[in-house]
């Protein structure tokens, strides 16, 4: 009985094809791990993403409550007037 290379088993009982499939799967997993580590080490990219997220979140909040920036500007103006008024006394 003659066996082909793919049918031949190694001592662990795995065929050559099964070993090749396992190696391919391990390489894919390793590639994903490397990509995840690279994205964590990309400080500039992560900072840019955080700024973009914060900008979008702030813009949504401003659209939801347009009176907030006006109220904040009013408070700043009132404080400025009080500071100037106290300096001139």
C-alpha positions as CSV (number, residue, x, y, z in Angstrom):
1,X,0.0,0.0,0.0
2,X,1.5,3.3,-1.2
3,X,0.7,6.6,0.6
4,X,1.0,10.1,-0.8
5,X,2.8,12.9,0.9
6,X,-0.5,14.5,2.1
7,X,-1.7,11.2,3.6
8,X,1.5,10.5,5.4
9,X,1.3,11.2,9.1
10,X,3.8,12.7,11.4
11,X,4.5,11.2,14.8
12,X,1.8,13.4,16.4
13,X,-0.8,11.9,14.0
14,X,-1.3,15.0,11.9
15,X,-1.2,14.9,8.1
16,X,0.9,17.3,6.1
17,X,-2.2,19.2,5.0
18,X,-3.4,19.5,8.6
19,X,0.0,20.9,9.6
20,X,0.0,23.4,6.7
21,X,-3.5,24.5,7.7
22,X,-2.4,24.9,11.3
23,X,0.6,27.0,10.2
24,X,-1.6,29.2,8.0
25,X,-4.0,29.7,10.9
26,X,-1.1,30.6,13.3
27,X,0.3,33.0,10.8
28,X,-3.1,34.7,10.5
29,X,-3.4,35.0,14.2
30,X,0.1,36.4,14.5
31,X,-0.6,38.9,11.8
32,X,-3.7,40.1,13.8
33,X,-1.7,40.3,17.0
34,X,1.0,42.4,15.3
35,X,-1.6,44.7,13.8
36,X,-3.2,45.2,17.2
37,X,0.1,46.0,18.8
38,X,1.1,48.4,16.0
39,X,-2.2,50.3,16.4
40,X,-1.6,50.6,20.2
41,X,1.9,51.9,19.6
42,X,0.6,54.5,17.1
43,X,0.3,57.3,19.6
44,X,-0.1,60.1,17.0
45,X,-2.9,58.2,15.3
46,X,-4.7,57.4,18.6
47,X,-4.4,61.0,19.7
48,X,-5.9,62.1,16.3
49,X,-8.7,59.6,16.7
50,X,-9.4,60.9,20.3
51,X,-9.5,64.5,19.1
52,X,-11.9,63.6,16.3
53,X,-14.2,61.7,18.6
54,X,-14.2,64.5,21.2
55,X,-14.9,67.1,18.4
56,X,-17.9,65.1,17.1
57,X,-19.2,64.5,20.6
58,X,-19.0,68.2,21.4
59,X,-20.6,69.2,18.1
60,X,-23.5,66.8,18.9
61,X,-23.9,68.2,22.3
62,X,-23.9,71.8,21.0
63,X,-26.6,70.9,18.5
64,X,-28.7,69.2,21.2
65,X,-28.4,72.3,23.6
66,X,-27.7,75.4,21.6
67,X,-28.2,77.6,24.7
68,X,-25.1,76.2,26.5
69,X,-22.5,78.1,24.5
70,X,-24.6,81.3,24.8
71,X,-24.8,80.8,28.5
72,X,-21.1,80.2,28.8
73,X,-20.3,83.3,26.8
74,X,-22.7,85.3,29.0
75,X,-20.9,84.1,32.2
76,X,-17.5,84.9,30.7
77,X,-18.7,88.4,29.7
78,X,-20.2,88.9,33.2
79,X,-17.0,87.9,34.9
80,X,-15.0,90.2,32.6
81,X,-17.2,93.1,33.4
82,X,-16.9,92.5,37.1
83,X,-13.1,92.3,36.9
84,X,-12.9,95.5,34.9
85,X,-15.4,97.3,37.2
86,X,-13.4,96.3,40.3
87,X,-10.1,97.5,38.8
88,X,-11.5,100.9,38.0
89,X,-12.8,101.4,41.6
